[in-house]
Amino acid sequence: MINRTLAQADPEMAQILVAELKRQQETLMLIPSENYASRAVMSATGSVFTNKYAEGYPGARYYHGCRFYDELERLAIERAKKLFGAEHANVQPHTGTAANMAAYHALLQPGDRILGMSVAHGGHLTHGAPVNFSGQIYHAFFYTVDRETGRLDYDEILQIALDCRPKLIVAGASAYPRLIDFERFREIADEVGAYLVADIAHIAGLVAAGYHPDPVPYADVVTSTTHKTLRGPRGALILCKAQYAEAIDRAVFPGVQAGPLMHVIAAKAVALHEAQQFGFREYQRQIILNSQAMAEALLENDFDLVTGGTDNHLMLVDLRRKNISGREAADLLEAAGIVVNKNLIPWDPLPPRETSGIRPGSPAITTRGMKEEEARLIGKLIARVINDGRKDPRVIEEVHKQVLELCRAFPIYADLEI
């Protein structure tokens, strides 16, 4: 809540906050890793739970005065286990990176071999990228997508695993528009005697609702953020089989973190509760329908999509035939009130700061209540901006007006007190 207390205490910060609220209200957020948290989640995040250290775990804290912090963390743990059908959950990781760091720390020694998806082909930095801790502490190998189809080739992944013999395989992506076969990854891991870690940061909501294959029965450890399709606060969690519970908990604390953010854990508990309510499953279904409708509109307007479409919440748009970089396209779209991110495409000839692609997604517009009709319109607006916006600035103005109309028809946080 934006209230008079903040305005009185720090007018400069209050002004920035109000401006950001207006920006969110008046733009279409299509970055697939972003969403709108509920008022209840934001209330917990901004609560008195921010005032306390609670190092350790419920029943074993290093600080006194943690009775209610034990209660809220146990609640979050039980809700995470129930939602995902997991044997054990750790809800303390601050970020997805911290969750992956803890998972590796629990299962590996420095220098051990890991096999993950190349960041240039849709993987995440923490899956072994040389600039990241995962590629500096561990000996990283990579699998890619098929050059022709843009899809994972599980036979090729098996061959790479047989060649490099990793101790741990990471299954998961941040820019892959198709379903991931976790059962097949389990078979590959078993073939080479490797641990399997599933990173479902992007697709956790789809998994919980049953609209994406579930990694929990197959992976030794599952990591996720809580703020993407789950619509919770910015944070993360780890799920694992009971045999790894002690190792995972030790890896999180004291391994890679000290004091947990208890106000954020309280908000995670709220989000996990919301994910078990009527309507969440339909919301996840609508995310996919909207993503596919937007993808169809782009295809109809002569755009190329990696893999030719999408099964999930995002699509990867290949802009090479449009003679525009992902960076320039994202800049034009933002000027029109449409926020996407530039993104590498498989076998991208451009560097990461430019890229040949953009990565639109549907979670946030679906939270606003938009459905296929609006998603198709947004796809057409994206096409119009990229096709004509460079040549005619009036196109940007006209699209911006349509974006504002859409945003007003599907408002967010309309009654926030300022």
Secondary structure, 3 states (H helix, E strand, C coil): CCCHHHHHHCHHHHHHHHHHHHHHHCCEECCCCCCCCCHHHHHHHCCHHHHCCCCEECCEECCCCCHHHHHHHHHHHHHHHHHHCCCEEECCCCCHHHHHHHHHHHHCCCCCEEEEECHHHCCCHHHCCCCCHHHHHCEEEEECECCCCCCECHHHHHHHHHHHCCCEEEEECCCCCCCCCHHHHHHHHHHHCCEEEEECCCCHHHHHHCCCCCCCCCCCEEEEECCCCCCCCCCEEEEECHHHHHHHHHHHHHHHCCCCCHHHHHHHHHHHHHCCCCCHHHHHHHHHHHHHHHHHHHHHCCCEEHHHCCCCCECCEECHHHCCCHHHHHHHHHHCCEECCEECCCCCCCCCCCCCEECCECHHHHHCCCCHHHHHHHHHHHHHHHHHCCCCHHHHHHHHHHHHHHHHHCCCCCCCCC
